[in-house]
Amino acid sequence: MSAMIFRFRMLSDENDHFVREYEVPYDMSLLDFHKFINHSLRYDDDGMVSFFTADQQWNRLREFTLMDMGDNAEEGPTTMADMTLGQLLHNNRDRLVYQFDMMGDRAYYLELTEAKRPDSGVEYPRIALEEGATPGQYDPSESEGEGSIFDDAMADFNDFVGDDNYDDE
């Protein structure tokens, strides 16, 4: 059994209702984490993906790729298979960007929210929380029709748009 479990909250900028929380062993490779995320989202395995470490403003820093890019530069990308979560993350609030669509620059945002001892009888990795529709892998409009919280709140005011008979005084 793993010594520590990392809990991540994953959000999307395409669907305000989308939240996933994953609990995974700290010694899981980024490659295995990618496979777990990809499977949990029911995405195909045929895309180019990268993880990036990120600062507090979600600026992308160091890249970790699915395949060896043959860069050989010291600052070039490292493969996901060569890095574990525990080697990369050390503090709560450490952040990762999971870019799943390189051409469309689409990504998920992961934040380490807890490091804890494993719960007895619980198998890891696991999805601890799952809310909201998953954005489509190839087309953001494919997500199951959920809009943003702003759109939901503003829907109540649509009755008044263009209604000349409404008197607001």
Secondary structure, 3 states (H helix, E strand, C coil): CCCCEEEEEEEECCCCCCEEEEEEECCCEHHHHHHHHHHHCCCCCCCCCEEEEECCCCCEEEEEECCCCCCCCCCCCEEHHHCEHHHHCCCCCCEEEEEEECCCCEEEEEEEEEEECCCCCCCCCEEEEEECCCCCCCCHHHCCCCCCHHHHHHHHHHHHCCCCCCCCC
